[in-house]
């Protein structure tokens, strides 16, 4: 019964695809020369929809499930809404749409299109700084030769307003308009009354809309395809023969596999950063979580024993960048300031932990500070005593040796005196950090990253880099220098960044693992999904004001000097003072992160790019092409890259398995004369958003196809990288962890295998299949690369079929040096989450016979004399 249902579903999909393709590819006869279209929105603000009619009575919707234009303004969720869209066609044939964003912001949204299918990036000019723009309309003022925008105020007593623009960049001041006759009309569509605009157009316009909708529906069906298949569909054994041609080689990137680190899912504080004390500087603020957690404040993770007098003061801090500190009023000894760590402090018996804190006391009689690691029931796991407290802020340091192993210890700070004691920057670090670095990284997590053998590391984001609003843009200078001088801030993902893990630590970690550092800076604009945070509008918020751009550009140039400058230069000296006199040898810098490619972005990106190329022509600037594999940001991002002559463009996309199955030629289509690609963020997503063998095999399939295109794709990195259990904003992730365990996913091992088995030359090959069925063709793939440093031939084979595949690989032209080759296999069921690589030996000769297990990824490493 199950098999019949699956076959029935497959037949339905086949017939649906056939009908769609027929409708997309073939014209019908006897169609009209012209007809009417009606453009309208829905009550939920879902987007711009179309219907067509011959007689204006009988209307036919055009893909009412998928709008042709959606609003991209503000935060994800309720803010990305399009209310009362209005469509207008100018005399030059260009279409313009304006709409209201919400009932609070004084901006009108605008987008333009030449064909109603592809829309240019949107803009959101602020026309009413102290009001709102409702039900906007647009027309052309013939006398002024400008566009005329009219709207209703959110306050009825204020009436109507208007503004003029000639280029949709510059607008006249809003003025009252009492002569306003709406061009909107009401039409009944599918039994519902809709309000919108009516247009008489050629049939070609309507036909294009219908074809675009059908193509979108067709792509959706392809994307919904899953890897798992019924093995009963394969009555005969599946066999393939592969013939690599050693004469057809090409150089490919040796930087293909890297990592992308972003402080998301508590990846830094409480994660990779080895600090064990949470909120060590008492700088947590309600605004970190945008008020959603009323218990999140300066005292989070802290409590007191034997007193109720625990205050937070700002009168005389250690440093202006860390204004808050704790004040204890002690009437009798025994008062303890207690920190719970990040849901407990993990300690191991016999291991040493470095304690440091700042303290002062105005009292004449001052004492030392006893510091203990304790359990919930008062058990003592280790203790130490500091020097005597001074009258001014002084850093006190000591070492605690743990006497027991525990996952949920806490730290108690117990001044040995009475009176007032001020405390700040209370810190506890394991001495066993990665590579033994001070202010270092959690050893097991950092080692898991190093084990991937990444050729580069992109940091610090992601969305974190360009921030949630202009005031939240990641400023690298705030993350270097003494810890007490670093300036923490709210994390875009809804928690706190201490910046203990800062730019120096990022560069140092890259050096420690042999990875090229790729810092990413904002392109003068915050995340297009920003909330207001005190600004008149959300989104890009107009970008950094132009009068401040020189300072911001200098900041970017200072970053390059910090990384590469002589130790005697201003910023090179700061690096040297941190303990690294030699330059970090920075070669790349990313500018922007999946931004809205608006005029605001383009202007600022161009300024930054030109400044970098003028002063540091040897630095490769990486551009951005938006968050998707298609659409206006993707197109305009690439257009800008071509116009400026960029060397690299950062692409991002998160796709379902069906996309990877049906887009294996994605990079084969790329123009080799333009910029190369850095695939900075990607992952395969299934319903439930978990990482399993299905997603991992799809990623392996994609990387196999990328290796074939390693001459155009220079770098790739999966995203996101890290996620702390119980504190995850995004799934899936490559590595999950808690305070004591590191839990790599199936996808992690695919990345690791590609990292360990990379090559720098690609050998062309041809696969001949026993059955040329489409489902077999796209589910079996291979890649042949050579590592010229070892002369190893690396064969990668992916089988996404539910049955084994017998392969015959012709290696007769390859000079094999050792018949015993290394074989690594990952195999299982598509939903397996615990699959791990299995290693063995395989005898290899001129004609290699190898059976690819069902649902598997295999790597054969052959030693040669090439």
LINHU-V168479 format. One record per residue. N is the residue number from 1. RES is the residue in one small letter. PSI is psi in whole degrees, -180 to 180 (none if undefined). OMEGA is omega in degrees with one decimal (999 if undefined). Layout:
BEGIN
N&RES&PSI&OMEGA  N&RES&PSI&OMEGA
END
This chain:
BEGIN
1&x&-42&-179.0  2&x&-42&-179.4  3&x&-43&179.4  4&x&-43&179.3  5&x&-41&179.8  6&x&-41&177.9  7&x&-40&179.0  8&x&-42&178.9  9&x&-42&179.7  10&x&-41&178.9  11&x&-40&178.4  12&x&-44&179.1  13&x&-42&-179.1  14&x&-48&-179.0  15&x&-37&178.2  16&x&-45&179.2  17&x&-39&-179.9  18&x&-45&-179.9  19&x&-43&179.6  20&x&-45&-179.8  21&x&-41&178.4  22&x&-45&-178.7  23&x&-34&-178.5  24&x&-38&-170.2  25&x&-25&-171.8  26&x&134&177.1  27&x&150&173.0  28&x&153&179.9  29&x&165&171.7  30&x&36&176.0  31&x&155&-176.7  32&x&161&175.3  33&x&-32&-177.5  34&x&166&177.8  35&x&-171&-178.1  36&x&143&167.6  37&x&149&177.4  38&x&123&-179.0  39&x&128&-175.2  40&x&168&175.1  41&x&-173&174.4  42&x&170&-174.3  43&x&-17&-179.6  44&x&0&-178.9  45&x&30&-173.5  46&x&-22&179.3  47&x&-169&-178.3  48&x&124&-178.2  49&x&162&178.4  50&x&149&168.5  51&x&156&179.8  52&x&157&-178.7  53&x&149&173.9  54&x&-39&-171.0  55&x&3&-178.3  56&x&9&175.9  57&x&-48&-179.1  58&x&114&-174.8  59&x&142&-179.3  60&x&122&179.9  61&x&151&177.7  62&x&93&177.0  63&x&59&-177.0  64&x&-7&176.9  65&x&-28&-176.1  66&x&109&177.4  67&x&155&179.9  68&x&-15&179.1  69&x&130&175.5  70&x&154&176.8  71&x&138&179.8  72&x&26&-174.1  73&x&135&169.0  74&x&-164&-174.9  75&x&154&174.2  76&x&148&178.4  77&x&-127&-170.4  78&x&-20&-174.9  79&x&-24&-177.7  80&x&78&-175.3  81&x&149&177.9  82&x&107&-178.9  83&x&135&175.6  84&x&56&178.5  85&x&145&-179.7  86&x&128&-177.0  87&x&137&-178.4  88&x&138&175.7  89&x&123&-179.5  90&x&170&-177.0  91&x&-23&178.6  92&x&6&178.8  93&x&-10&-179.9  94&x&137&176.4  95&x&141&177.8  96&x&136&175.1  97&x&134&173.3  98&x&153&178.5  99&x&166&177.0  100&x&141&-176.1  101&x&-41&-177.8  102&x&-164&-179.0  103&x&21&-179.1  104&x&-34&-171.6  105&x&140&-176.8  106&x&46&180.0  107&x&151&171.5  108&x&132&176.5  109&x&146&179.6  110&x&141&171.1  111&x&153&-177.3  112&x&152&-179.6  113&x&147&175.6  114&x&-17&-174.2  115&x&4&-179.3  116&x&-1&179.2  117&x&-55&177.3  118&x&124&-177.9  119&x&136&177.0  120&x&161&178.2  121&x&148&-174.7  122&x&159&172.7  123&x&157&-174.7  124&x&70&-178.0  125&x&137&177.8  126&x&111&-179.0  127&x&-22&-179.9  128&x&83&-176.7  129&x&-27&-177.1  130&x&32&179.1  131&x&-155&180.0  132&x&158&-179.9  133&x&106&-176.8  134&x&147&176.7  135&x&57&-177.5  136&x&152&175.1  137&x&158&-177.8  138&x&142&176.3  139&x&-176&179.1  140&x&127&175.9  141&x&108&-174.0  142&x&-42&-177.3  143&x&-45&-178.3  144&x&-15&-176.2  145&x&42&178.8  146&x&164&174.5  147&x&142&-177.2  148&x&117&-179.8  149&x&130&-179.5  150&x&149&179.5  151&x&165&176.2  152&x&144&174.3  153&x&157&175.5  154&x&-11&175.8  155&x&107&-175.0  156&x&-33&-177.5  157&x&-19&178.6  158&x&-22&175.3  159&x&-142&-173.1  160&x&152&179.9  161&x&163&176.3  162&x&166&177.4  163&x&158&-180.0  164&x&147&175.5  165&x&145&176.7  166&x&-17&-173.8  167&x&3&-177.8  168&x&23&173.0  169&x&-37&-178.6  170&x&133&-174.5  171&x&143&174.7  172&x&156&179.1  173&x&146&178.6  174&x&138&179.6  175&x&156&178.4  176&x&147&176.5  177&x&113&-176.8  178&x&-1&179.1  179&x&94&-172.2  180&x&117&176.6  181&x&113&-174.3  182&x&140&176.3  183&x&4&178.3  184&x&152&178.0  185&x&160&176.0  186&x&132&-178.6  187&x&144&177.0  188&x&118&-179.1  189&x&120&179.9  190&x&40&176.5  191&x&6&-180.0  192&x&140&178.4  193&x&124&179.7  194&x&146&177.7  195&x&131&-178.7  196&x&-151&-177.1  197&x&144&-176.8  198&x&138&-177.2  199&x&136&174.6  200&x&122&-172.5  201&x&165&173.7  202&x&155&-179.3  203&x&-27&179.7  204&x&-34&178.7  205&x&-46&-179.2  206&x&-42&-180.0  207&x&-40&179.0  208&x&-41&177.9  209&x&-44&-179.5  210&x&-44&-179.6  211&x&-40&179.3  212&x&-42&179.2  213&x&-43&-179.8  214&x&-38&176.9  215&x&-41&177.6  216&x&-43&178.5  217&x&-38&178.3  218&x&-45&178.1  219&x&-38&179.5  220&x&-42&178.2  221&x&-43&177.9  222&x&-43&-178.6  223&x&-27&-178.6  224&x&-6&178.0  225&x&140&179.7  226&x&165&-177.0  227&x&-42&-173.3  228&x&135&179.3  229&x&163&176.1  230&x&117&-179.6  231&x&-19&178.4  232&x&-14&178.3  233&x&-12&-174.5  234&x&94&-177.9  235&x&-29&-179.1  236&x&151&176.5  237&x&145&177.3  238&x&124&179.0  239&x&149&176.4  240&x&154&170.6  241&x&136&-176.4  242&x&132&-178.7  243&x&94&174.2  244&x&144&-178.5  245&x&100&-176.2  246&x&-18&179.4  247&x&-18&-178.7  248&x&81&179.9  249&x&152&172.2  250&x&149&177.1  251&x&138&175.8  252&x&166&-175.0  253&x&137&173.7  254&x&10&177.1  255&x&23&-166.5  256&x&-35&-174.5  257&x&119&177.7  258&x&-168&179.1  259&x&152&176.6  260&x&115&-179.7  261&x&128&173.3  262&x&144&176.4  263&x&77&173.6  264&x&153&178.7  265&x&33&-178.8  266&x&43&-178.1  267&x&-24&-177.2  268&x&-91&179.0  269&x&124&-175.4  270&x&2&-178.3  271&x&-111&-176.6  272&x&-35&177.9  273&x&127&-166.9  274&x&-4&177.7  275&x&134&-177.1  276&x&-12&178.7  277&x&127&178.6  278&x&139&178.3  279&x&46&-173.1  280&x&-26&-178.1  281&x&8&179.4  282&x&34&-175.6  283&x&1&175.8  284&x&145&-178.7  285&x&152&178.9  286&x&-33&-178.2  287&x&-19&177.1  288&x&-41&-179.0  289&x&18&177.5  290&x&35&175.3  291&x&2&-177.0  292&x&-24&178.6  293&x&103&-175.1  294&x&-16&-179.6  295&x&1&-178.7  296&x&111&-176.8  297&x&-169&-177.5  298&x&-24&-176.1  299&x&0&-179.0  300&x&134&-180.0  301&x&-2&-179.7  302&x&150&172.6  303&x&174&179.6  304&x&154&176.1  305&x&136&173.7  306&x&19&171.8  307&x&156&173.8  308&x&-3&-174.0  309&x&91&177.8  310&x&106&-175.2  311&x&159&171.8  312&x&128&-177.7  313&x&163&178.6  314&x&9&-169.7  315&x&-41&-175.1  316&x&77&-173.7  317&x&169&174.1  318&x&-44&-177.8  319&x&147&-178.2  320&x&-24&179.9  321&x&-13&176.4  322&x&84&-167.6  323&x&-25&-170.7  324&x&147&174.8  325&x&163&-176.7  326&x&145&177.1  327&x&124&174.6  328&x&133&171.6  329&x&110&-169.1  330&x&117&178.5  331&x&-32&175.4  332&x&151&-176.0  333&x&156&-177.7  334&x&-8&177.6  335&x&132&-177.7  336&x&134&170.3  337&x&123&-168.1  338&x&134&175.1  339&x&134&-177.1  340&x&-2&-175.9  341&x&-161&177.8  342&x&81&-174.6  343&x&48&-179.8  344&x&149&177.2  345&x&116&178.7  346&x&131&177.2  347&x&153&179.5  348&x&135&-178.6  349&x&132&177.2  350&x&-12&-178.9  351&x&152&-174.6  352&x&147&-177.9  353&x&130&-178.8  354&x&121&177.7  355&x&139&170.1  356&x&150&175.5  357&x&159&173.3  358&x&139&-179.8  359&x&158&172.7  360&x&160&177.6  361&x&136&179.5  362&x&-4&-174.6  363&x&151&177.9  364&x&-37&178.1  365&x&113&-176.6  366&x&150&-177.4  367&x&-174&175.4  368&x&-179&176.7  369&x&123&173.9  370&x&130&-179.8  371&x&129&-177.2  372&x&150&164.6  373&x&123&-174.0  374&x&163&173.6  375&x&177&-177.0  376&x&-26&-179.0  377&x&16&175.4  378&x&1&179.3  379&x&140&-180.0  380&x&121&-178.6  381&x&0&-178.9  382&x&151&-179.9  383&x&164&177.2  384&x&169&178.5  385&x&137&-179.5  386&x&180&171.1  387&x&176&179.3  388&x&143&179.1  389&x&142&177.7  390&x&172&177.4  391&x&-26&176.6  392&x&166&179.2  393&x&122&174.3  394&x&143&177.2  395&x&126&178.9  396&x&135&-176.9  397&x&148&178.0  398&x&176&179.9  399&x&136&175.5  400&x&130&173.8  401&x&123&-178.3  402&x&135&179.2  403&x&-14&180.0  404&x&160&173.9  405&x&130&179.4  406&x&150&178.9  407&x&-14&-171.5  408&x&40&176.8  409&x&171&172.9  410&x&163&-179.1  411&x&133&179.1  412&x&126&178.4  413&x&114&-169.0  414&x&96&177.5  415&x&137&-179.1  416&x&57&178.8  417&x&177&173.3  418&x&173&-178.7  419&x&-161&-175.9  420&x&136&174.1  421&x&127&175.8  422&x&137&-177.4  423&x&145&177.5  424&x&162&176.4  425&x&52&178.4  426&x&120&-170.1  427&x&144&174.9  428&x&121&-178.6  429&x&137&169.3  430&x&140&176.1  431&x&-26&179.4  432&x&69&170.8  433&x&174&178.6  434&x&124&-178.2  435&x&14&178.5  436&x&23&-176.7  437&x&139&169.5  438&x&147&-175.7  439&x&43&-167.6  440&x&-161&-172.1  441&x&151&177.1  442&x&123&-166.8  443&x&-46&-174.6  444&x&-38&178.2  445&x&-45&179.9  446&x&-36&179.6  447&x&-37&177.3  448&x&-36&176.8  449&x&-43&179.2  450&x&-34&-178.5  451&x&-18&175.9  452&x&-16&-174.8  453&x&51&-178.5  454&x&141&179.0  455&x&-15&179.0  456&x&165&171.6  457&x&125&174.6  458&x&136&-177.9  459&x&164&-4.0  460&x&5&-179.5  461&x&175&19.7  462&x&180&-179.5  463&x&-30&178.3  464&x&-34&-175.7  465&x&-45&-178.5  466&x&-6&163.8  467&x&167&179.5  468&x&84&-176.5  469&x&158&-175.8  470&x&-40&-178.8  471&x&-12&-177.9  472&x&6&176.4  473&x&136&-177.8  474&x&115&179.0  475&x&111&-171.0  476&x&-32&-178.4  477&x&-26&-179.1  478&x&-6&-172.9  479&x&9&179.6  480&x&170&178.8  481&x&-172&178.9  482&x&145&-175.2  483&x&-38&-177.6  484&x&-14&-179.8  485&x&-8&178.9  486&x&146&-173.0  487&x&103&-178.0  488&x&166&177.5  489&x&170&177.6  490&x&139&175.2  491&x&134&179.5  492&x&-29&-177.2  493&x&6&169.0  494&x&34&171.1  495&x&-147&-169.1  496&x&142&173.8  497&x&115&177.8  498&x&-22&-174.6  499&x&22&168.1  500&x&-36&169.2  501&x&101&-174.0  502&x&-165&-173.1  503&x&-36&177.4  504&x&-45&-179.0  505&x&-37&177.0  506&x&-49&179.8  507&x&-43&-178.5  508&x&-42&179.0  509&x&-43&176.5  510&x&-44&179.4  511&x&-40&-178.1  512&x&-31&-177.3  513&x&6&177.0  514&x&34&-178.3  515&x&140&175.1  516&x&130&176.5  517&x&134&176.0  518&x&85&175.7  519&x&149&178.0  520&x&128&177.8  521&x&155&177.2  522&x&148&-179.3  523&x&38&179.8  524&x&4&178.1  525&x&150&173.4  526&x&-179&178.1  527&x&136&179.6  528&x&-9&177.3  529&x&20&-176.8  530&x&147&167.9  531&x&-179&-174.9  532&x&-53&-177.9  533&x&51&176.6  534&x&-9&178.4  535&x&157&-179.0  536&x&-38&179.0  537&x&166&174.4  538&x&-157&179.5  539&x&-141&-177.7  540&x&-13&172.5  541&x&26&-179.1  542&x&-3&179.5  543&x&172&174.9  544&x&129&-179.3  545&x&143&-175.3  546&x&-32&179.8  547&x&-12&178.6  548&x&-1&-175.0  549&x&-33&177.8  550&x&-43&178.8  551&x&-41&-178.7  552&x&-42&178.4  553&x&-40&177.2  554&x&-36&176.8  555&x&-42&178.8  556&x&-42&177.7  557&x&-36&177.1  558&x&-35&178.2  559&x&-44&179.9  560&x&-39&176.9  561&x&-39&177.9  562&x&-41&-178.1  563&x&-39&-168.8  564&x&-12&-172.3  565&x&158&174.5  566&x&147&-177.6  567&x&-12&178.2  568&x&-10&177.8  569&x&166&-174.9  570&x&-51&-176.3  571&x&-28&173.3  572&x&-34&177.4  573&x&-37&177.9  574&x&-38&175.6  575&x&-44&-179.5  576&x&-40&179.0  577&x&-26&177.8  578&x&-6&176.4  579&x&16&-179.4  580&x&81&-178.4  581&x&-36&-178.7  582&x&148&177.5  583&x&157&177.2  584&x&-4&175.9  585&x&51&177.3  586&x&134&179.8  587&x&-24&-174.5  588&x&151&170.0  589&x&131&176.2  590&x&137&177.7  591&x&109&-178.5  592&x&160&-179.1  593&x&109&178.7  594&x&49&-174.9  595&x&161&163.9  596&x&120&-175.3  597&x&67&-179.0  598&x&173&174.3  599&x&-36&179.3  600&x&-45&178.8  601&x&-50&-174.5  602&x&-44&-178.8  603&x&-46&-176.1  604&x&-40&177.2  605&x&-45&-178.5  606&x&-41&177.9  607&x&-45&-179.5  608&x&-46&-178.7  609&x&-48&-178.6  610&x&-38&-179.7  611&x&-41&179.1  612&x&-46&-177.2  613&x&-30&179.7  614&x&-41&-175.6  615&x&-34&-177.6  616&x&71&-176.1  617&x&-20&-179.0  618&x&-13&-178.9  619&x&131&175.5  620&x&119&178.3  621&x&128&179.6  622&x&123&178.2  623&x&-170&-177.0  624&x&148&-178.1  625&x&39&172.2  626&x&-178&-173.7  627&x&1&-173.9  628&x&166&-179.4  629&x&5&175.2  630&x&177&179.1  631&x&179&-170.9  632&x&-41&-179.6  633&x&-38&177.5  634&x&-50&-177.7  635&x&-49&-175.9  636&x&-31&175.6  637&x&-42&177.5  638&x&-37&176.7  639&x&-43&178.9  640&x&-42&179.1  641&x&-41&179.5  642&x&-42&-179.7  643&x&-41&-177.3  644&x&-13&-178.0  645&x&37&179.1  646&x&151&179.0  647&x&-28&-175.7  648&x&143&176.3  649&x&132&-179.2  650&x&117&177.3  651&x&147&176.6  652&x&140&168.3  653&x&141&174.9  654&x&119&-168.2  655&x&156&174.4  656&x&165&-178.9  657&x&-39&-177.6  658&x&-33&179.5  659&x&-43&-179.0  660&x&-36&178.0  661&x&-37&-170.5  662&x&8&178.2  663&x&40&-177.3  664&x&-14&175.9  665&x&16&-172.4  666&x&-50&-177.3  667&x&-13&173.7  668&x&-26&-176.3  669&x&-7&-172.9  670&x&143&178.4  671&x&118&-177.0  672&x&-10&-178.2  673&x&-8&-178.3  674&x&-166&-177.7  675&x&154&172.3  676&x&169&-173.0  677&x&135&163.3  678&x&108&176.2  679&x&90&-169.1  680&x&-27&179.1  681&x&127&174.6  682&x&159&173.9  683&x&156&173.5  684&x&132&-177.0  685&x&134&173.7  686&x&162&176.5  687&x&136&-173.3  688&x&-15&174.4  689&x&56&174.1  690&x&164&-178.7  691&x&122&179.1  692&x&-171&-177.9  693&x&-34&178.3  694&x&-50&-179.9  695&x&-40&-178.4  696&x&-41&179.2  697&x&-34&175.9  698&x&-38&177.2  699&x&-37&175.5  700&x&-42&176.9  701&x&-44&-179.2  702&x&-41&-179.3  703&x&-33&173.9  704&x&-44&178.4  705&x&-31&176.3  706&x&-38&176.4  707&x&-39&176.6  708&x&-27&-180.0  709&x&29&-179.3  710&x&-6&174.5  711&x&-17&178.9  712&x&-32&176.2  713&x&115&-173.5  714&x&-32&-176.5  715&x&151&173.8  716&x&149&174.0  717&x&128&177.7  718&x&154&177.6  719&x&151&-14.8  720&x&168&-172.7  721&x&-50&-172.2  722&x&149&176.3  723&x&127&177.2  724&x&130&-178.8  725&x&131&-179.2  726&x&-6&-178.1  727&x&46&-171.7  728&x&125&177.1  729&x&-15&-172.4  730&x&134&173.9  731&x&153&-4.7  732&x&168&177.6  733&x&164&-174.3  734&x&-39&-177.8  735&x&126&171.7  736&x&153&-178.0  737&x&162&166.8  738&x&-163&-173.9  739&x&-22&-174.3  740&x&-11&-174.6  741&x&146&172.1  742&x&128&-172.8  743&x&84&178.0  744&x&147&178.8  745&x&175&175.2  746&x&-41&179.3  747&x&-31&178.1  748&x&-42&-176.1  749&x&-30&173.1  750&x&-46&178.1  751&x&-40&-179.3  752&x&-42&-179.9  753&x&-41&176.5  754&x&-37&178.3  755&x&-37&-178.6  756&x&-18&-175.7  757&x&52&176.9  758&x&160&174.4  759&x&174&177.3  760&x&6&172.0  761&x&137&179.5  762&x&135&178.2  763&x&126&177.8  764&x&145&180.0  765&x&164&-179.4  766&x&131&177.4  767&x&128&173.0  768&x&125&-175.5  769&x&147&178.4  770&x&-32&178.2  771&x&118&-174.2  772&x&33&176.1  773&x&145&-178.4  774&x&-42&-177.6  775&x&-28&174.9  776&x&-44&-176.6  777&x&-44&-174.5  778&x&2&-179.9  779&x&2&175.9  780&x&123&-176.6  781&x&157&-179.2  782&x&159&175.6  783&x&138&177.4  784&x&117&177.9  785&x&157&178.8  786&x&133&170.3  787&x&103&-173.6  788&x&-16&177.4  789&x&-33&-178.7  790&x&-10&-173.6  791&x&20&178.1  792&x&138&169.9  793&x&126&-177.0  794&x&117&-178.6  795&x&124&177.6  796&x&132&-176.3  797&x&127&179.2  798&x&130&176.3  799&x&110&179.1  800&x&19&177.3  801&x&157&-179.5  802&x&4&-179.7  803&x&156&176.3  804&x&156&177.0  805&x&123&177.7  806&x&120&-177.8  807&x&145&172.7  808&x&114&-173.1  809&x&120&-177.6  810&x&106&178.9  811&x&23&-174.5  812&x&-25&179.1  813&x&1&-179.1  814&x&129&177.5  815&x&98&-175.8  816&x&128&-177.3  817&x&-26&-177.4  818&x&122&-177.0  819&x&-20&178.5  820&x&109&-177.0  821&x&159&178.2  822&x&131&177.4  823&x&128&176.2  824&x&130&-175.9  825&x&136&167.6  826&x&127&-177.6  827&x&160&178.7  828&x&-158&174.9  829&x&151&-175.1  830&x&-35&-176.4  831&x&9&176.7  832&x&135&179.7  833&x&0&-174.7  834&x&15&-178.9  835&x&138&177.4  836&x&155&179.4  837&x&143&175.1  838&x&129&-175.7  839&x&143&177.0  840&x&-174&177.0  841&x&151&-179.4  842&x&130&177.2  843&x&126&-174.4  844&x&136&175.6  845&x&-170&-178.5  846&x&-27&175.7  847&x&101&-175.0  848&x&123&175.1  849&x&120&-178.1  850&x&135&178.1  851&x&118&177.2  852&x&119&178.1  853&x&158&175.6  854&x&143&178.9  855&x&71&-172.9  856&x&161&171.1  857&x&122&-176.9  858&x&144&174.0  859&x&126&175.8  860&x&121&-178.3  861&x&114&-172.8  862&x&127&175.4  863&x&131&-175.2  864&x&174&172.7  865&x&34&-179.3  866&x&none&999
END
